[in-house]
Amino acid sequence: MSSVLPATHRALTVPEVMDALHLSRFKVYDLIRSRQLKSIKIGRSRRIPADALRTFIEHQLEEAA
């Protein structure tokens, strides 16, 4: 089965973001609440676009430099 959307359009779950950033569930939701990490809500599920995670990481690297 071929994917219509490119891999960059993947939406990650909160646990996937937790694993990628090695952060707690509370901290990931705190980043979402403070609008540092963009997310979407589908029904009761929260998803973080892969591009939003990439942007967040790049922003953090710029601030650290």
LOLUM-824637 format. One line per 10 residues: their letters; for each residue x, y, z of N, C-alpha, C, O. Coordinates in nm, 2 decimals. Example, Ala and Ser with C-alpha at 12.3 -4.5 7.8 and 13.67 -1.06 7.14 Angstrom:
LOLUM-824637
as) 1.32/-0.57/0.78/1.23/-0.45/0.78/1.32/-0.33/0.78/1.42/-0.33/0.85  1.28/-0.22/0.71/1.37/-0.11/0.71/1.29/0.00/0.79/1.34/0.11/0.80
end
This chain:
LOLUM-824637
mssvlpathr) 0.08/-0.12/0.00/0.00/0.00/0.00/0.09/0.12/0.00/0.18/0.14/0.09  0.07/0.21/-0.09/0.15/0.33/-0.10/0.09/0.45/-0.02/-0.04/0.45/-0.01  0.17/0.53/0.04/0.12/0.64/0.12/0.10/0.76/0.03/0.19/0.80/-0.06  -0.01/0.83/0.05/-0.04/0.95/-0.03/0.04/1.07/0.03/0.09/1.15/-0.05  0.06/1.08/0.16/0.13/1.19/0.22/0.28/1.15/0.23/0.31/1.04/0.26  0.37/1.25/0.21/0.51/1.23/0.23/0.54/1.20/0.38/0.46/1.23/0.47  0.65/1.14/0.41/0.69/1.10/0.54/0.69/1.22/0.64/0.67/1.21/0.76  0.72/1.34/0.58/0.73/1.46/0.67/0.59/1.50/0.72/0.58/1.58/0.81  0.48/1.44/0.66/0.35/1.48/0.71/0.29/1.38/0.81/0.17/1.38/0.84  0.38/1.30/0.87/0.34/1.20/0.97/0.30/1.28/1.10/0.36/1.37/1.14
altvpevmda) 0.20/1.23/1.16/0.15/1.28/1.29/0.19/1.18/1.40/0.16/1.06/1.40  0.26/1.23/1.50/0.31/1.15/1.61/0.22/1.16/1.73/0.15/1.26/1.76  0.22/1.05/1.81/0.14/1.04/1.93/0.23/1.11/2.04/0.35/1.13/2.03  0.16/1.14/2.15/0.24/1.20/2.27/0.34/1.10/2.31/0.46/1.14/2.34  0.31/0.97/2.33/0.42/0.88/2.37/0.54/0.87/2.27/0.65/0.85/2.32  0.51/0.89/2.14/0.62/0.89/2.05/0.71/1.01/2.07/0.83/1.00/2.06  0.65/1.13/2.09/0.72/1.25/2.12/0.80/1.24/2.25/0.91/1.28/2.26  0.73/1.18/2.35/0.80/1.15/2.48/0.93/1.07/2.46/1.03/1.11/2.51  0.92/0.97/2.38/1.03/0.88/2.35/1.14/0.96/2.27/1.26/0.94/2.30  1.10/1.03/2.17/1.19/1.11/2.08/1.27/1.21/2.16/1.39/1.23/2.14
lhlsrfkvyd) 1.21/1.28/2.26/1.27/1.39/2.33/1.32/1.34/2.47/1.38/1.42/2.54  1.28/1.22/2.51/1.32/1.17/2.64/1.26/1.26/2.75/1.33/1.30/2.85  1.13/1.29/2.73/1.06/1.38/2.83/0.94/1.30/2.89/0.90/1.20/2.83  0.89/1.36/3.00/0.77/1.30/3.06/0.65/1.34/2.99/0.65/1.44/2.91  0.54/1.27/3.01/0.41/1.30/2.95/0.37/1.44/2.99/0.32/1.52/2.91  0.39/1.47/3.12/0.35/1.60/3.18/0.43/1.71/3.10/0.37/1.81/3.06  0.56/1.70/3.07/0.64/1.80/3.01/0.59/1.82/2.86/0.59/1.93/2.81  0.56/1.71/2.79/0.51/1.72/2.65/0.38/1.80/2.65/0.37/1.89/2.57  0.29/1.76/2.74/0.16/1.84/2.74/0.19/1.98/2.79/0.11/2.07/2.74  0.28/2.01/2.87/0.32/2.14/2.91/0.37/2.22/2.79/0.33/2.34/2.77
lirsrqlksi) 0.45/2.16/2.71/0.50/2.23/2.58/0.38/2.26/2.49/0.38/2.36/2.42  0.29/2.16/2.48/0.17/2.19/2.40/0.08/2.30/2.45/0.04/2.39/2.38  0.06/2.30/2.58/-0.02/2.40/2.65/0.04/2.54/2.63/-0.03/2.64/2.61  0.17/2.55/2.64/0.24/2.68/2.63/0.27/2.72/2.48/0.33/2.82/2.45  0.22/2.64/2.39/0.23/2.66/2.25/0.37/2.66/2.19/0.40/2.72/2.09  0.46/2.60/2.27/0.60/2.58/2.22/0.60/2.47/2.12/0.69/2.46/2.03  0.51/2.37/2.13/0.50/2.25/2.04/0.36/2.25/1.99/0.26/2.23/2.06  0.35/2.26/1.86/0.22/2.26/1.79/0.16/2.12/1.79/0.23/2.03/1.77  0.03/2.12/1.80/-0.04/1.99/1.79/-0.18/2.01/1.74/-0.23/2.12/1.73  -0.24/1.90/1.70/-0.38/1.90/1.66/-0.46/1.79/1.74/-0.40/1.70/1.80
kigrsrripa) -0.59/1.81/1.75/-0.67/1.72/1.82/-0.77/1.66/1.73/-0.84/1.73/1.65  -0.78/1.52/1.73/-0.87/1.45/1.64/-0.95/1.37/1.74/-0.91/1.27/1.79  -1.08/1.41/1.75/-1.16/1.34/1.86/-1.10/1.37/1.99/-1.08/1.49/2.03  -1.07/1.26/2.06/-1.00/1.28/2.19/-0.85/1.26/2.19/-0.78/1.26/2.29  -0.80/1.23/2.07/-0.66/1.20/2.05/-0.58/1.33/2.01/-0.63/1.41/1.93  -0.46/1.34/2.07/-0.37/1.45/2.04/-0.26/1.40/1.95/-0.20/1.30/1.98  -0.23/1.47/1.84/-0.12/1.44/1.75/-0.03/1.56/1.73/-0.08/1.67/1.72  0.10/1.53/1.72/0.20/1.63/1.69/0.25/1.60/1.55/0.31/1.50/1.53  0.23/1.70/1.46/0.29/1.68/1.33/0.44/1.67/1.34/0.51/1.74/1.41  0.50/1.58/1.26/0.65/1.56/1.26/0.72/1.69/1.23/0.82/1.72/1.28
dalrtfiehq) 0.66/1.77/1.14/0.72/1.90/1.11/0.72/1.99/1.23/0.82/2.07/1.25  0.62/1.99/1.31/0.61/2.07/1.43/0.72/2.03/1.53/0.78/2.11/1.60  0.75/1.90/1.54/0.85/1.85/1.63/0.99/1.89/1.58/1.07/1.94/1.66  1.01/1.89/1.45/1.13/1.93/1.39/1.16/2.08/1.41/1.27/2.12/1.44  1.05/2.16/1.39/1.06/2.30/1.42/1.09/2.33/1.56/1.18/2.42/1.59  1.03/2.26/1.65/1.06/2.28/1.80/1.20/2.25/1.83/1.27/2.33/1.90  1.26/2.14/1.77/1.40/2.11/1.80/1.49/2.21/1.74/1.59/2.25/1.81  1.46/2.25/1.62/1.55/2.36/1.55/1.55/2.49/1.63/1.65/2.55/1.65  1.43/2.52/1.68/1.42/2.65/1.77/1.50/2.63/1.89/1.57/2.73/1.94  1.50/2.52/1.96/1.57/2.49/2.08/1.72/2.50/2.05/1.80/2.55/2.13
leeaa) 1.76/2.45/1.94/1.91/2.45/1.90/1.95/2.59/1.87/2.06/2.63/1.91  1.87/2.67/1.81/1.90/2.81/1.78/1.92/2.89/1.92/2.01/2.97/1.93  1.83/2.86/2.01/1.83/2.93/2.14/1.96/2.89/2.22/2.01/2.97/2.29  2.00/2.77/2.20/2.12/2.72/2.27/2.25/2.77/2.22/2.35/2.77/2.29  2.25/2.81/2.09/2.37/2.86/2.03/2.41/2.99/2.07/2.51/3.05/2.03
end
